Amino acid sequence: MNYAARWQLVVDRDVHKTLQRFPKKDADRILSAIAEMATNPYSGDVSKMRGEREVWRRRVGPYRIFYEVLLPQRTVHIFRLVRRTSTTY
């Protein structure tokens, strides 16, 4: 696949609100990881979620970014952001 072309990022409002509650240093790392997804949504520490069609999880320290890859539209839809705890999954 050619990942040179950019992907469109769609970030849910809840993700923006959640991001504001995190420490600035952590929020900057998460924003950097999200920006990288515009180039290649499959780079970094990513795993495909079992039982889901195109839902992926990216690990950024203790945080998890859950997103959906819409191939025909070349869109990455980020719908959930959580801090990993023993009860996250």
N, CA, C and O of each residue as an XYZ file, in Angstrom:
356
protein
N       0.838     -1.185      0.000
C       0.000      0.000      0.000
C       0.877      1.241      0.000
O       1.988      1.239      0.530
N       0.362      2.283     -0.597
C       1.078      3.545     -0.644
C       0.568      4.443      0.476
O      -0.587      4.868      0.458
N       1.419      4.728      1.441
C       1.024      5.565      2.565
C       1.508      6.998      2.412
O       1.362      7.789      3.344
N       2.083      7.360      1.261
C       2.616      8.700      1.067
C       1.503      9.746      1.107
O       1.706     10.846      1.622
N       0.345      9.415      0.574
C      -0.772     10.358      0.585
C      -1.302     10.491      2.010
O      -1.253      9.544      2.795
N      -1.801     11.663      2.328
C      -2.289     11.907      3.676
C      -3.694     11.348      3.877
O      -4.490     11.258      2.941
N      -3.969     10.983      5.105
C      -5.285     10.496      5.494
C      -6.012     11.642      6.194
O      -5.388     12.473      6.854
N      -7.307     11.678      6.046
C      -8.110     12.675      6.737
C      -8.364     12.173      8.153
O      -8.700     11.006      8.352
N      -8.204     13.055      9.134
C      -8.448     12.695     10.527
C      -9.786     13.271     10.977
O     -10.062     14.454     10.773
N     -10.606     12.436     11.584
C     -11.874     12.870     12.177
C     -11.804     12.481     13.649
O     -11.715     11.300     13.986
N     -11.847     13.492     14.525
C     -11.717     13.253     15.958
C     -13.033     13.637     16.636
O     -13.505     14.766     16.499
N     -13.619     12.690     17.364
C     -14.875     12.950     18.072
C     -14.690     14.029     19.141
O     -13.599     14.225     19.677
N     -15.779     14.710     19.427
C     -15.764     15.775     20.433
C     -15.382     15.224     21.812
O     -14.671     15.884     22.570
N     -15.849     14.028     22.131
C     -15.523     13.415     23.425
C     -14.019     13.219     23.587
O     -13.491     13.343     24.692
N     -13.331     12.915     22.496
C     -11.877     12.735     22.549
C     -11.214     14.065     22.886
O     -10.285     14.104     23.693
N     -11.679     15.156     22.279
C     -11.129     16.484     22.588
C     -11.330     16.817     24.064
O     -10.416     17.317     24.720
N     -12.518     16.542     24.582
C     -12.815     16.839     25.979
C     -11.953     15.993     26.917
O     -11.446     16.493     27.921
N     -11.791     14.726     26.590
C     -10.969     13.837     27.409
C      -9.519     14.303     27.415
O      -8.859     14.288     28.453
N      -9.034     14.712     26.264
C      -7.646     15.154     26.124
C      -7.356     16.366     27.010
O      -6.238     16.507     27.505
N      -8.320     17.224     27.213
C      -8.135     18.417     28.041
C      -7.935     18.069     29.511
O      -7.375     18.866     30.263
N      -8.381     16.900     29.925
C      -8.244     16.489     31.328
C      -6.880     15.875     31.634
O      -6.520     15.726     32.802
N      -6.124     15.521     30.610
C      -4.827     14.887     30.813
C      -3.746     15.942     31.041
O      -3.895     17.083     30.603
N      -2.652     15.571     31.726
C      -1.537     16.506     31.886
C      -1.012     16.960     30.515
O      -1.040     16.197     29.550
N      -0.536     18.209     30.442
C      -0.108     18.793     29.170
C       0.957     17.950     28.480
O       0.899     17.759     27.266
N       1.918     17.449     29.227
C       2.989     16.631     28.639
C       2.405     15.392     27.952
O       2.793     15.057     26.833
N       1.480     14.722     28.624
C       0.847     13.534     28.047
C      -0.030     13.902     26.857
O      -0.041     13.199     25.847
N      -0.766     15.003     26.978
C      -1.633     15.450     25.882
C      -0.804     15.754     24.635
O      -1.228     15.444     23.522
N       0.368     16.356     24.811
C       1.239     16.654     23.665
C       1.706     15.370     22.980
O       1.753     15.303     21.752
N       2.050     14.356     23.766
C       2.465     13.068     23.185
C       1.325     12.421     22.411
O       1.536     11.860     21.336
N       0.126     12.500     22.957
C      -1.043     11.919     22.292
C      -1.345     12.671     21.004
O      -1.625     12.050     19.978
N      -1.291     14.002     21.041
C      -1.537     14.805     19.836
C      -0.506     14.512     18.757
O      -0.832     14.488     17.570
N       0.728     14.291     19.164
C       1.776     13.936     18.208
C       1.464     12.591     17.548
O       1.633     12.437     16.338
N       1.015     11.629     18.336
C       0.654     10.311     17.790
C      -0.532     10.426     16.839
O      -0.564      9.760     15.804
N      -1.500     11.262     17.182
C      -2.658     11.462     16.307
C      -2.223     12.105     15.000
O      -2.704     11.726     13.932
N      -1.322     13.069     15.073
C      -0.829     13.729     13.856
C      -0.108     12.737     12.946
O      -0.216     12.827     11.723
N       0.629     11.789     13.533
C       1.321     10.763     12.742
C       0.333      9.887     11.972
O       0.660      9.370     10.904
N      -0.865      9.721     12.511
C      -1.872      8.888     11.853
C      -2.310      9.463     10.513
O      -2.825      8.732      9.667
N      -2.115     10.753     10.311
C      -2.485     11.366      9.031
C      -1.568     10.880      7.916
O      -1.939     10.926      6.744
N      -0.380     10.417      8.270
C       0.560      9.891      7.288
C       0.405      8.386      7.129
O       0.377      7.871      6.012
N       0.305      7.679      8.263
C       0.170      6.223      8.229
C      -0.570      5.764      9.487
O       0.018      5.755     10.569
N      -1.828      5.389      9.372
C      -2.588      4.989     10.557
C      -2.146      3.657     11.162
O      -2.609      3.286     12.240
N      -1.264      2.941     10.485
C      -0.821      1.632     10.971
C       0.569      1.671     11.599
O       1.109      0.619     11.942
N       1.164      2.855     11.760
C       2.504      2.939     12.336
C       2.409      3.076     13.855
O       1.357      3.422     14.392
N       3.497      2.808     14.525
C       3.520      2.891     15.977
C       3.082      1.578     16.601
O       3.043      0.540     15.941
N       2.758      1.641     17.865
C       2.340      0.454     18.616
C       0.829      0.276     18.454
O       0.048      0.698     19.307
N       0.429     -0.354     17.344
C      -0.995     -0.524     17.043
C      -1.373     -2.000     17.042
O      -0.554     -2.869     16.742
N      -2.625     -2.261     17.382
C      -3.173     -3.617     17.337
C      -4.592     -3.535     16.807
O      -5.348     -2.619     17.131
N      -4.931     -4.504     15.993
C      -6.299     -4.590     15.486
C      -7.156     -5.194     16.589
O      -6.757     -6.165     17.231
N      -8.322     -4.623     16.805
C      -9.212     -5.119     17.842
C      -9.925     -6.366     17.338
O     -10.499     -6.366     16.249
N      -9.887     -7.414     18.128
C     -10.529     -8.669     17.752
C     -12.036     -8.503     17.678
O     -12.636     -7.806     18.497
N     -12.640     -9.145     16.697
C     -14.086     -9.103     16.567
C     -14.611     -7.854     15.890
O     -15.816     -7.721     15.679
N     -13.727     -6.947     15.550
C     -14.130     -5.706     14.889
C     -13.533     -5.679     13.491
O     -12.468     -6.249     13.257
N     -14.201     -5.031     12.581
C     -13.761     -5.053     11.189
C     -12.517     -4.199     10.964
O     -11.465     -4.730     10.607
N     -12.617     -2.903     11.164
C     -11.484     -2.005     10.934
C     -11.232     -1.114     12.138
O     -10.921      0.066     11.979
N     -11.363     -1.662     13.340
C     -11.114     -0.901     14.560
C      -9.736     -1.276     15.088
O      -9.396     -2.452     15.217
N      -8.953     -0.247     15.388
C      -7.579     -0.419     15.833
C      -7.380      0.302     17.152
O      -8.164      1.174     17.526
N      -6.308     -0.079     17.858
C      -5.926      0.552     19.106
C      -4.460      0.925     19.011
O      -3.629      0.102     18.626
N      -4.138      2.171     19.364
C      -2.741      2.594     19.400
C      -2.382      2.919     20.840
O      -3.127      3.596     21.549
N      -1.223      2.422     21.257
C      -0.749      2.642     22.627
C       0.203      3.826     22.640
O       1.142      3.890     21.847
N      -0.047      4.762     23.547
C       0.841      5.902     23.770
C       1.051      5.979     25.276
O       0.258      6.593     25.990
N       2.124      5.351     25.756
C       2.353      5.280     27.195
C       1.191      4.548     27.854
O       0.804      3.470     27.402
N       0.623      5.127     28.932
C      -0.508      4.464     29.592
C      -1.857      4.764     28.937
O      -2.901      4.372     29.458
N      -1.836      5.451     27.810
C      -3.072      5.846     27.132
C      -3.331      4.986     25.908
O      -2.405      4.455     25.295
N      -4.622      4.855     25.558
C      -5.015      4.089     24.378
C      -5.901      4.959     23.496
O      -6.854      5.583     23.962
N      -5.560      4.985     22.206
C      -6.352      5.700     21.212
C      -7.072      4.636     20.395
O      -6.432      3.789     19.773
N      -8.388      4.676     20.395
C      -9.173      3.729     19.608
C      -9.671      4.448     18.368
O     -10.214      5.550     18.446
N      -9.478      3.807     17.221
C      -9.866      4.462     15.975
C     -10.302      3.452     14.934
O     -10.005      2.261     15.019
N     -11.017      3.972     13.951
C     -11.542      3.171     12.858
C     -10.904      3.674     11.571
O     -10.818      4.881     11.347
N     -10.460      2.753     10.731
C      -9.862      3.108      9.447
C     -10.901      2.868      8.353
O     -11.366      1.746      8.153
N     -11.251      3.933      7.659
C     -12.215      3.858      6.558
C     -11.427      3.941      5.260
O     -11.123      5.031      4.776
N     -11.098      2.781      4.700
C     -10.212      2.711      3.536
C     -10.711      3.461      2.304
O      -9.943      4.234      1.731
N     -11.958      3.273      1.865
C     -12.380      3.950      0.626
C     -12.285      5.478      0.713
O     -11.984      6.141     -0.279
N     -12.544      6.034      1.908
C     -12.497      7.487      2.082
C     -11.129      7.987      2.539
O     -10.917      9.194      2.651
N     -10.198      7.066      2.805
C      -8.883      7.409      3.359
C      -9.053      8.292      4.598
O      -8.461      9.366      4.714
N      -9.878      7.800      5.507
C     -10.215      8.549      6.715
C      -9.894      7.718      7.948
O     -10.112      6.507      7.974
N      -9.373      8.391      8.971
C      -9.136      7.779     10.273
C     -10.090      8.463     11.247
O      -9.989      9.667     11.482
N     -11.020      7.684     11.812
C     -12.016      8.214     12.741
C     -11.601      7.828     14.157
O     -11.685      6.660     14.535
N     -11.155      8.804     14.935
C     -10.725      8.569     16.316
C     -11.942      8.785     17.210
O     -12.473      9.893     17.298
N     -12.378      7.707     17.874
C     -13.634      7.790     18.615
C     -13.500      7.596     20.118
O     -14.466      7.818     20.849
N     -12.328      7.187     20.600
C     -12.195      6.957     22.041
C     -10.749      7.140     22.465
O      -9.822      6.757     21.751
N     -10.572      7.733     23.640
C      -9.253      7.931     24.224
C      -9.378      7.643     25.712
O     -10.172      8.275     26.408
N      -8.591      6.683     26.199
C      -8.682      6.307     27.614
C      -7.294      6.121     28.206
O      -6.324      5.822     27.510
N      -7.240      6.310     29.523
C      -6.017      5.985     30.251
C      -6.139      4.527     30.641
O      -7.165      4.114     31.181
N      -5.128      3.758     30.382
C      -5.151      2.310     30.626
C      -5.109      2.037     32.118
O      -4.219      2.500     32.832
N      -6.087      1.276     32.568
C      -6.115      0.795     33.945
C      -6.363     -0.705     33.893
O      -6.499     -1.275     32.811
N      -6.421     -1.332     35.023
C      -6.643     -2.778     35.037
C      -8.049     -3.147     34.562
O      -8.306     -4.312     34.257
N      -8.962     -2.176     34.495
C     -10.331     -2.460     34.059
C     -10.660     -1.839     32.703
O     -11.834     -1.778     32.337
N      -9.668     -1.378     31.949
C      -9.929     -0.709     30.672
C     -10.601     -1.632     29.681
O     -11.562     -1.226     29.028
N     -10.132     -2.855     29.543
C     -10.722     -3.767     28.560
C     -11.586     -4.775     29.279
O     -12.183     -5.643     28.642
